[in-house]
Amino acid sequence: MRAGDGVRTVRAGRRTVRVHRPDKVLSPGGDGPEYTKSDLVDHHRRVGPFMLPHLRGRPLMLQRHPDGIDGPRFMQKNTPDTYPDRVSRVEVPKEGGTVRHTVCDDSATLVHLVDQACLTLHRWMSRVGRVDRPDRMVFDLDPAGDDFAAVRAAARLLGELLAELRLPSAPMTTGSRGLRVIVPLTGRHGFDEVRAFARDVAGTLAAAHPDRLTTAPRKKDRGDRLYLDIGRNAYVQTAVAPYTVRALPGAPVATPIAWSQLDDPGLHARHWTVADAVDQARTDPWAGVMSRARALGPARRRLDALHG
């Protein structure tokens, strides 16, 4: 419902949220459709039930584009005082002080963030109350070029290794260039231990396929090989949330997929957009995976055994 000049009123959960300048174009079309703030609100209302379980209780970094993706952007960590009191916050320690991060616990907050032109939500790997204990481990599969077949192949190899270590995992398109593979953890280990384990997993895989994969952080050292990036497994580091919109033409969406979907030769990083991501969400591609969290101790012993 539109109320007054340039305001749309929408129902979000038990609350009513006012969306200002709903017809403002945030994602220009280029060769495809353009999307307004109102379109992005509708996307988040549709995917909210699938997205919110991946956001609740996690500090967020917000990527804001007040003038759309063709204008300047800024990354917001501190929650402004102007945000409604109903929006959850958490004070997180940092060097020399604290940061008051926004936490998105409900659909009304999700719609409010879109109203603030927050296109992409970047979530922490840990939760409020235990911000130093990640319950997610992330592998970022970053291709050297546009060969997504190489990304799909690398994801299969990583998934097979994680399965050998008896760790559940789930892939996700990034909405940008590559894929991410997420592993649910129990939250017993600190970031340093999780990062060290992820580094050793990536190193094991790269050593087995040195012509195709690399862990070299410098681009000049990678050549045409796919980069296995584990850098997001660190305190204050973030990763794009499932079903969030990327600030790219066509409004692609970071979308969870099932392992079997890697067999689709038509799959690519920007496969789903705000127009159809909810259709994929309704298939529940990660069914049961995130509830099967594991501790790293047994997996570490299995990984060490692979090295004899």
Residue pairs with C-beta under 8 A, 6 or more apart in sequence:
1 8
1 9
1 10
2 8
2 9
2 22
3 9
3 18
6 20
6 21
6 22
6 23
7 18
7 19
7 20
7 22
8 18
8 19
8 22
8 38
8 41
9 16
9 17
9 18
9 19
10 16
10 17
10 19
10 41
10 45
10 111
11 17
12 45
12 48
12 106
12 107
12 108
12 110
12 111
13 106
13 107
13 108
14 108
15 86
15 106
15 108
17 108
17 111
17 112
17 115
18 115
19 37
19 38
19 41
19 111
19 114
19 115
20 115
21 37
22 36
22 37
22 38
22 41
23 36
23 37
23 38
24 36
24 37
24 68
25 34
25 35
25 36
25 68
26 35
26 36
26 37
26 40
26 65
26 68
26 69
26 117
26 119
27 34
27 35
27 40
27 68
27 69
27 119
27 245
27 247
27 248
27 249
27 250
27 251
27 274
28 34
28 68
28 69
28 70
28 249
29 35
29 249
29 250
30 249
30 250
31 249
32 249
32 250
33 250
33 275
35 251
35 274
37 114
37 115
37 117
39 251
39 274
40 114
40 119
40 245
40 251
40 274
41 111
41 114
41 115
42 274
43 245
43 251
43 253
43 274
43 277
43 278
44 51
44 107
44 110
44 111
44 114
45 107
45 110
45 111
46 278
47 243
47 253
47 277
47 278
47 281
48 107
48 110
50 242
50 243
50 278
50 281
50 282
51 110
51 241
51 242
51 243
51 244
51 281
52 104
52 105
52 106
52 107
52 110
53 290
54 123
54 241
54 242
54 243
54 290
55 103
55 104
55 105
55 110
55 121
55 123
55 241
56 103
56 104
56 105
57 103
57 105
57 127
57 128
57 129
58 103
58 104
58 123
58 124
58 126
58 127
58 128
59 90
59 92
59 101
59 102
59 103
59 123
59 124
59 126
59 128
59 131
60 101
60 102
60 103
60 104
60 121
60 122
60 123
60 124
60 238
60 241
61 75
61 76
61 77
61 101
61 122
61 238
62 75
62 76
62 77
62 102
62 113
62 116
62 118
62 120
62 121
62 122
63 73
63 75
63 76
63 118
63 119
63 120
63 121
63 122
63 247
64 73
64 74
64 75
64 76
64 116
64 117
64 118
64 119
65 71
65 72
65 73
65 117
65 119
65 247
66 72
66 117
68 117
69 119
69 247
69 248
69 249
73 247
75 122
76 102
76 118
77 99
77 101
78 99
78 100
78 101
79 87
79 89
79 100
79 101
79 102
83 102
83 112
84 112
86 108
86 109
87 102
87 103
87 109
87 112
88 102
88 103
88 104
88 105
88 109
89 100
89 101
89 102
89 103
90 100
90 101
90 103
90 128
90 131
91 98
91 99
91 100
92 98
92 99
92 100
92 101
92 131
92 236
93 131
94 236
101 124
102 109
102 113
103 128
104 110
104 113
104 121
113 121
119 244
119 245
119 246
119 247
120 240
120 244
120 245
120 246
120 247
121 240
121 241
121 244
122 238
122 239
122 240
122 241
122 244
123 238
123 239
123 240
123 241
124 131
124 236
124 237
124 238
125 134
125 135
125 136
125 137
125 138
125 191
125 194
125 232
125 233
125 237
125 238
125 239
126 132
126 133
126 134
126 135
126 136
126 187
126 191
127 135
127 187
130 187
131 235
132 190
132 191
132 235
133 187
133 188
133 189
133 190
134 185
134 187
134 189
134 190
134 191
134 194
134 233
135 184
135 185
135 186
135 187
135 293
136 182
136 183
136 184
136 185
136 239
137 182
137 183
137 185
137 194
137 197
137 198
137 233
138 180
138 181
138 182
138 183
138 198
138 230
138 232
138 233
138 239
139 158
139 180
139 181
139 183
139 198
139 201
139 202
139 228
139 229
139 230
140 174
140 178
140 180
140 227
140 228
140 229
140 230
140 231
140 232
140 239
141 151
141 154
141 155
141 158
141 178
141 179
141 180
141 181
141 226
141 227
141 228
141 229
142 177
142 178
142 226
142 227
142 228
142 229
143 150
143 151
143 177
143 178
143 226
143 227
144 222
144 223
144 224
144 225
144 226
144 227
145 224
148 267
148 268
148 269
149 265
150 212
150 226
151 178
151 179
151 226
151 269
152 179
152 262
152 267
153 212
154 179
154 212
154 213
154 226
154 228
155 171
155 179
155 181
155 262
156 259
156 262
157 205
157 208
157 209
157 213
158 169
158 181
158 201
158 205
158 228
159 169
159 171
159 181
159 259
161 201
161 204
161 205
162 168
162 169
162 181
162 183
162 201
163 169
164 302
164 306
165 201
165 299
165 302
165 303
166 294
166 298
166 299
166 302
167 183
167 294
167 299
168 183
168 184
168 289
168 292
168 293
168 294
169 181
169 182
169 183
169 289
170 181
170 182
170 256
170 259
170 285
170 286
170 289
170 290
171 179
171 180
171 181
171 182
171 256
171 257
171 259
171 261
171 262
172 179
172 180
172 181
172 182
172 242
172 254
172 255
172 256
172 257
173 179
173 254
173 255
173 257
173 267
173 268
173 269
173 270
173 271
173 272
174 180
174 240
174 246
174 254
174 269
175 240
175 244
175 245
175 246
175 248
175 252
175 253
175 254
175 255
175 269
175 270
175 272
176 246
176 248
176 252
176 254
176 269
176 270
177 269
178 226
178 269
179 269
180 239
180 240
180 254
182 290
183 294
184 289
184 290
184 291
184 292
184 293
184 294
185 194
185 293
185 294
185 295
185 296
186 293
186 294
186 295
187 293
188 295
188 296
189 197
189 295
189 296
191 233
191 234
191 235
193 296
194 233
194 296
195 230
195 233
195 234
197 296
197 299
197 300
197 303
198 230
198 233
199 215
199 230
200 303
201 230
201 303
202 215
202 228
202 230
203 215
204 303
204 306
204 307
205 213
205 228
206 213
206 214
206 215
206 228
211 225
212 225
212 226
213 225
213 226
213 228
214 221
214 222
214 223
214 225
214 226
214 227
214 228
215 227
215 228
215 230
216 222
216 227
217 231
231 237
232 238
232 239
240 246
240 254
241 254
242 254
242 255
242 256
243 253
243 254
243 255
243 256
243 277
243 281
244 253
244 254
245 251
245 252
245 253
245 274
246 252
246 253
246 254
246 270
248 270
250 270
250 273
251 273
251 274
251 275
252 269
252 270
252 271
252 272
252 273
253 272
253 273
253 274
253 277
255 271
255 272
255 277
255 280
255 281
256 280
256 281
256 285
256 286
257 267
257 280
257 285
258 283
258 285
258 286
261 267
261 285
272 279
272 280
